């Protein structure tokens, strides 16, 4: 093996450990049974420190940058997704230096992400799917954010004037021409869909159709967030901004775009669903079993929409998010103001206030009451009229 570098030690169990102080900076890292791995790491660190002292910018690999990026994002709600995105990128660009990452070197990654993915179902049949450009852009967007941090924020040990990367490259996002258009459903289609879902999934879907809530918020809805008061007609849930935790203690992630606590307001239909769920689980409103939280878009949803699609082909590929589009459509048909719709759907808008008054809550409840049934359709939208017209032609 030859002479060992000073600062590399071997534990009794055979593992190697680097522990060395260089210029007041302590280099520490644990390795496995391969001494060469520890030696290579220490030499790389020493070379970088020497280069930084001489005013040269050391080169860092994509893999090293990913480790630092994820460490800094440890408490971010999006951490699990970003781990997945960087894991997908690692086989294609992980060994590259940061200054080598650009559109050209990312081409193999993009091609791999756009390649058909074959999965085998429980019944033995194979399904083929192709990732949408939006999904690929999420991976590219994470890489772009990491490179920007390396160029603007991360400083080199030994020379704080230098950043990890001289200049972040422009990463080209894919166009979204393949994006699927929203598919709101009619009241007639709702009556077809819900009976084909499992009882639990049907309750969750109907809850979304009467609140406009996102899947993540519904699945993670906790009893401790409920506010009940004689001043309020129905319950209100104050969903915290930080993280949404399931019953197993796993961080599911904050609801998209949420920078503060949000209120989830109920109408008479969603309130009746909450009352039906009360007492079934000590912490979560929509816990499926004693120890788990079930998402809406699960096997029951897939099977349900497939069966409903036999009656109405429009429903065959319906997504849970289409239920939120349906709520937005119905609120517009009921002549609800854009600001009120934004409050209900948790969209950002300039007049949003940090705290809601009882009067504001009443306004949201009144709006949701208009879509508790189909009698509030005072201003039918063109898209919904087209849908209903097509349905009549098919019938």
C-alpha positions, -999 to 999 in steps of 0.1 A, spaced: 0 0 0 30 23 5 33 52 29 0 64 43 -8 101 43 -7 119 77 -42 125 90 -57 92 78 -65 67 105 -80 32 106 -106 21 132 -106 -12 148 -134 -23 126 -113 -17 95 -130 16 84 -108 46 75 -112 81 89 -97 114 78 -89 139 106 -64 166 97 -61 203 105 -48 224 76 -44 262 79 -68 263 109 -95 243 90 -103 208 102 -108 182 76 -130 153 88 -147 125 70 -155 88 75 -150 62 49 -154 25 44 -127 -2 42 -111 13 11 -80 34 21 -76 47 -15 -110 64 -12 -100 83 19 -66 91 4 -82 105 -28 -106 127 -8 -78 141 14 -55 149 -16 -84 166 -34 -91 188 -3 -54 197 1 -51 206 -36 -81 228 -33 -68 246 -2 -35 252 -19 -51 265 -51 -74 288 -31 -44 303 -13 -28 310 -46 -59 327 -59 -70 299 -81 -106 286 -80 -107 249 -71 -130 227 -92 -159 209 -75 -179 180 -89 -216 180 -95 -218 152 -69 -200 173 -42 -223 203 -50 -254 181 -47 -243 169 -12 -238 205 -1 -271 216 -17 -291 189 0 -275 196 34 -285 232 31 -321 222 21 -324 197 50 -354 216 65 -370 226 33 -404 210 25 -392 202 -11 -362 181 1 -376 147 -8 -384 158 -43 -350 174 -48 -333 143 -36 -351 124 -63 -343 149 -90 -306 149 -82 -306 111 -79 -320 110 -115 -292 133 -127 -263 117 -109 -256 89 -134 -253 114 -162 -235 144 -147 -225 134 -112 -188 130 -121 -186 163 -141 -171 194 -126 -195 223 -121 -179 243 -149 -187 214 -173 -224 214 -166 -243 231 -194 -270 224 -220 -247 202 -240 -236 180 -211 -272 178 -199 -285 164 -232 -280 128 -222 -299 134 -190 -328 150 -208 -329 122 -234 -329 96 -206 -357 114 -187 -378 116 -219 -373 79 -227 -404 57 -222 -407 42 -187 -421 6 -186 -437 -5 -153 -453 -39 -146 -487 -38 -127 -498 -64 -101 -519 -81 -127 -488 -87 -148 -496 -62 -175 -471 -36 -185 -478 1 -187 -456 26 -207 -454 62 -198 -433 92 -209 -424 120 -186 -439 153 -194 -416 183 -201 -428 199 -169 -413 170 -149 -380 172 -168 -380 210 -161 -383 202 -123 -350 183 -125 -334 210 -147 -347 237 -124 -331 220 -93 -298 218 -112 -300 255 -122 -307 266 -86 -278 246 -73 -254 261 -100 -267 296 -91 -259 290 -54 -224 277 -64 -217 308 -84 -232 334 -60 -232 321 -25 -209 292 -18 -174 304 -8 -141 285 -11 -124 276 22 -91 293 23 -101 322 1 -135 337 8 -133 359 -22 -138 329 -45 -171 311 -51 -174 274 -61 -183 284 -96 -172 314 -116 -204 319 -135 -236 299 -136 -245 287 -171 -279 294 -187 -299 261 -184 -326 259 -211 -360 247 -200 -381 225 -222 -413 240 -237 -446 230 -222 -464 222 -254 -470 187 -242 -487 199 -211 -521 184 -206 -550 209 -205 -571 211 -173 -602 189 -174 -629 202 -151 -659 180 -148 -696 186 -150 -721 179 -123 -734 149 -143 -698 136 -146 -694 140 -109 -724 118 -103 -709 92 -126 -674 93 -110 -680 92 -73 -699 58 -71 -670 41 -89 -645 52 -62 -639 35 -29 -659 50 -1 -627 66 14 -615 80 -19 -650 93 -28 -651 112 5 -618 128 -2 -627 136 -37 -660 152 -27 -642 171 0 -619 186 -26 -648 194 -49 -663 215 -20 -632 231 -6 -607 234 -36 -580 220 -13 -548 204 -27 -543 167 -23 -513 171 1 -534 193 24 -564 170 24 -543 139 31 -524 156 59 -554 174 75 -551 172 113 -578 176 139 -555 199 159 -558 224 131 -596 227 134 -612 259 147 -648 256 159 -666 286 173 -703 297 176 -693 327 155 -685 305 126 -711 286 107 -688 257 99 -654 245 110 -622 262 97 -589 244 95 -557 266 99 -531 247 80 -495 256 91 -471 270 66 -440 250 76 -444 213 70 -472 187 67 -466 156 86 -483 122 82 -492 99 110 -459 80 106 -440 112 114 -427 115 78 -424 150 63 -447 151 32 -438 187 23 -455 220 25 -484 227 2 -471 242 -31 -465 279 -29 -475 284 7 -454 310 25 -478 314 55 -505 297 74 -536 291 53 -573 287 62 -593 258 48 -630 268 49 -658 243 47 -693 245 33 -722 223 44 -711 193 22 -675 193 34 -686 198 70 -708 167 68 -678 148 55 -657 160 84 -684 150 109 -685 115 93 -648 112 98 -648 125 134 -636 98 159 -621 75 133 -585 85 139 -570 105 168 -548 129 147 -558 128 110 -591 136 94 -586 113 64 -565 85 79 -574 54 59 -561 29 85 -550 33 121 -514 39 111 -514 54 76 -526 83 56 -540 75 21 -534 98 -8 -564 104 -31 -544 95 -63 -539 59 -54 -550 25 -69 -586 31 -58 -586 63 -78 -570 47 -108 -595 19 -108 -624 42 -101 -618 66 -129 -611 37 -153 -645 22 -145 -662 56 -148 -645 60 -181 -665 31 -195 -696 52 -190 -680 85 -200 -646 83 -218 -638 119 -206 -632 105 -171 -608 77 -180 -577 98 -174 -591 123 -149 -566 135 -123 -572 146 -88 -559 181 -96 -588 184 -122 -611 185 -92 -594 218 -81 -599 231 -117 -636 221 -113 -639 242 -81 -624 272 -98 -647 268 -128 -678 264 -106 -669 295 -85 -666 316 -117 -699 302 -128 -714 314 -95 -700 350 -101 -675 348 -72 -649 375 -74 -613 366 -85 -599 376 -51 -622 353 -33 -615 325 -56 -577 331 -50 -583 329 -13 -602 296 -15 -576 280 -39 -546 294 -20 -534 314 -49 -512 345 -44 -527 379 -50 -518 414 -41 -547 421 -17 -541 389 5 -539 398 42 -520 378 68 -549 372 91 -586 365 83 -615 381 102 -648 363 108 -663 385 81 -638 373 56 -644 337 66 -681 342 61 -674 355 26 -654 324 17 -681 301 32 -708 320 13 -688 314 -19 -684 277 -12 -720 273 -4 -728 284 -40 -710 253 -53 -725 228 -27 -750 219 -55 -755 230 -91 -782 256 -84 -755 284 -82 -747 283 -119 -758 319 -127 -731 324 -154 -722 292 -171 -687 292 -186 -681 285 -223 -659 255 -215 -685 239 -194 -712 245 -221 -690 228 -246 -685 199 -223 -722 195 -217 -729 199 -255 -705 171 -263 -720 148 -237 -755 154 -252 -742 145 -287 -726 113 -274 -758 104 -256 
